[in-house]
Amino acid sequence: MLFLYDSLTKFGADVKVIYGAKTKDDLIFTEKFKKGVFLTEDGSYGKKGTVIDGVLQEDLQNYEKIYVCGPQQMIEEILRIFKKENVLSIAEFSLERYMRCGIGVCGSCVIDSGLRVCIDGPVFKGSELV
């Protein structure tokens, strides 16, 4: 996400980051994100809460594009929120899966829709994940 952030801001995009972790020690590159909401589950840095809490406080209709990465449970919950808020068309999700072959043959990285993370992703439009 840091590379994406740097690339977008280099061209003048107004980028806001919602970044969360369990504790302050789990956060990296906080100084690089100029405009950000930081959350930790234990409250040791930024606001106390999770990324879900941060997302729920945003008016998602104000964004042109939304990028998401993180653990699967968080992504599933954010996908549900984005579907409810009707912003899946502007969202992209970076998924992680264990990959055995990395060329689409073994099927170890197939998601529920039948898409393969190794070949068809790892970044998917929100509408592809419903």
C-alpha positions as CSV (number, residue, x, y, z in Angstrom):
1,M,0.0,0.0,0.0
2,L,2.9,2.4,0.6
3,F,3.9,2.1,-3.1
4,L,0.3,2.8,-4.1
5,Y,0.2,5.8,-1.7
6,D,3.5,7.2,-3.0
7,S,2.4,6.8,-6.6
8,L,-0.9,8.5,-6.1
9,T,0.4,11.4,-4.0
10,K,3.2,11.9,-6.5
11,F,0.6,12.9,-9.1
12,G,-1.3,15.2,-6.7
13,A,-4.0,12.8,-5.6
14,D,-5.6,13.6,-2.2
15,V,-5.2,10.3,-0.4
16,K,-6.5,9.4,3.0
17,V,-5.3,6.2,4.8
18,I,-7.2,4.3,7.4
19,Y,-4.6,2.1,9.0
20,G,-5.0,-0.3,11.9
21,A,-3.2,-2.9,13.9
22,K,-3.4,-4.7,17.2
23,T,-0.7,-2.5,18.9
24,K,1.6,0.4,18.1
25,D,4.4,-2.1,17.6
26,D,2.6,-3.7,14.7
27,L,2.4,-0.4,12.7
28,I,5.0,0.5,10.1
29,F,5.6,3.6,8.0
30,T,3.2,5.8,10.0
31,E,5.3,8.8,9.3
32,K,5.0,8.4,5.6
33,F,1.2,8.6,5.5
34,K,0.6,12.4,5.7
35,K,-3.2,12.2,5.9
36,G,-4.2,9.2,7.9
37,V,-6.5,7.8,10.5
38,F,-4.5,5.4,12.7
39,L,-6.3,2.9,14.9
40,T,-4.9,0.3,17.4
41,E,-7.0,-2.3,19.1
42,D,-5.4,-1.5,22.5
43,G,-5.3,2.3,22.0
44,S,-1.5,2.5,22.1
45,Y,-1.4,4.7,18.9
46,G,-4.0,6.8,17.3
47,K,-7.6,6.0,18.1
48,K,-8.7,2.9,19.9
49,G,-10.5,0.6,17.5
50,T,-10.2,-1.3,14.3
51,V,-10.1,-0.4,10.6
52,I,-13.8,-1.4,10.5
53,D,-14.5,1.3,13.1
54,G,-12.6,3.8,11.0
55,V,-14.4,2.9,7.8
56,L,-17.8,3.1,9.5
57,Q,-17.0,6.7,10.4
58,E,-16.3,7.7,6.8
59,D,-18.8,9.0,4.3
60,L,-17.9,6.5,1.6
61,Q,-19.8,8.4,-1.1
62,N,-17.1,11.1,-1.0
63,Y,-14.4,8.9,-2.5
64,E,-13.5,8.4,-6.1
65,K,-11.6,5.2,-5.4
66,I,-11.1,3.0,-2.4
67,Y,-8.3,0.4,-2.0
68,V,-8.4,-2.3,0.6
69,C,-5.9,-4.8,1.9
70,G,-5.6,-6.8,5.1
71,P,-6.7,-10.0,6.8
72,Q,-9.5,-12.0,5.2
73,Q,-12.0,-11.4,8.1
74,M,-11.5,-7.7,7.8
75,I,-11.8,-7.7,4.0
76,E,-15.1,-9.8,4.3
77,E,-16.6,-7.3,6.7
78,I,-15.5,-4.3,4.6
79,L,-16.9,-6.0,1.5
80,R,-20.3,-6.3,3.3
81,I,-20.2,-2.6,4.4
82,F,-19.3,-1.5,0.9
83,K,-22.1,-3.5,-0.6
84,K,-24.6,-2.0,1.8
85,E,-23.2,1.5,1.1
86,N,-23.3,0.8,-2.7
87,V,-19.6,1.7,-3.2
88,L,-18.4,-1.7,-4.6
89,S,-17.9,-0.1,-8.0
90,I,-15.2,2.2,-6.7
91,A,-13.4,-0.3,-4.5
92,E,-10.5,-2.6,-5.2
93,F,-9.3,-5.3,-2.8
94,S,-5.9,-6.9,-2.6
95,L,-6.3,-10.5,-1.6
96,E,-3.8,-12.9,-0.1
97,R,-3.9,-16.7,-0.4
98,Y,-1.5,-19.5,-0.1
99,M,-0.3,-20.4,-3.6
100,R,1.3,-23.7,-4.5
101,C,2.0,-23.4,-8.2
102,G,1.5,-19.7,-8.8
103,I,0.4,-20.3,-12.4
104,G,-3.3,-21.2,-12.0
105,V,-3.1,-24.9,-12.3
106,C,-3.4,-26.3,-8.7
107,G,-6.4,-24.4,-7.5
108,S,-5.1,-23.7,-4.0
109,C,-5.8,-19.9,-4.4
110,V,-9.3,-20.1,-5.9
111,I,-11.8,-17.8,-4.2
112,D,-15.6,-18.4,-3.9
113,S,-16.3,-16.8,-7.3
114,G,-13.9,-19.2,-9.0
115,L,-11.3,-16.6,-9.7
116,R,-7.7,-17.5,-9.0
117,V,-5.7,-15.0,-6.9
118,C,-2.4,-16.0,-8.6
119,I,-3.6,-15.4,-12.2
120,D,-6.8,-13.3,-12.0
121,G,-5.6,-11.1,-9.1
122,P,-4.3,-10.5,-6.5
123,V,-6.3,-7.2,-6.9
124,F,-10.0,-7.6,-7.6
125,K,-12.8,-5.1,-8.1
126,G,-15.3,-5.1,-5.4
127,S,-18.0,-6.2,-7.8
128,E,-16.0,-9.3,-8.7
129,L,-16.0,-10.4,-5.1
130,V,-19.7,-10.3,-4.4
